[in-house]
Amino acid sequence: MNIGDIIFQLFALLVPIAIIVAIIIFVRSSKKRKEQLDRIEEKLDRASGQSPKK
């Protein structure tokens, strides 16, 4: 096996793994961002005297 084959196999293995990891990170950060926005909205509602939406 030469070095080119090894590099190609590593690349072919790492690309799908990197795509999956990127999707997981994106989903988790989107969920955390939504939770943070909900907390901020709740604090603003309390500060302005409005009842929270549910």
C-alpha positions in Angstrom: 0.0 0.0 0.0 1.5 3.3 -0.9 1.0 6.6 0.9 -1.5 8.0 -1.6 -3.9 5.1 -0.9 -3.6 5.6 2.8 -4.3 9.4 2.5 -7.3 8.7 0.2 -8.8 6.1 2.6 -8.4 8.5 5.6 -10.0 11.3 3.6 -12.8 9.1 2.5 -13.4 8.0 6.1 -13.1 11.4 7.7 -15.4 13.4 5.3 -18.7 11.6 6.2 -17.8 11.7 9.9 -17.1 15.4 9.6 -20.4 16.0 7.9 -22.3 14.1 10.6 -20.5 16.0 13.4 -21.2 19.3 11.7 -25.0 18.5 11.5 -25.1 17.5 15.1 -23.3 20.7 16.2 -25.7 22.8 14.1 -28.8 21.2 15.6 -27.5 21.5 19.1 -26.5 25.2 18.7 -29.9 26.0 17.1 -31.7 24.3 20.0 -29.6 26.2 22.6 -30.1 29.5 20.7 -33.9 29.0 20.8 -33.9 28.2 24.5 -31.8 31.3 25.1 -34.2 33.5 23.1 -37.2 32.0 25.0 -35.5 32.9 28.3 -34.8 36.4 27.2 -38.3 36.9 25.9 -39.7 35.6 29.3 -37.5 38.1 31.2 -38.6 41.0 28.9 -42.2 40.0 29.4 -41.8 40.0 33.2 -39.9 43.4 33.1 -42.7 45.0 31.0 -45.5 43.5 33.1 -47.0 41.3 30.4 -48.2 37.8 31.1 -45.9 35.1 29.6 -47.1 33.4 26.4 -47.7 29.7 26.6 
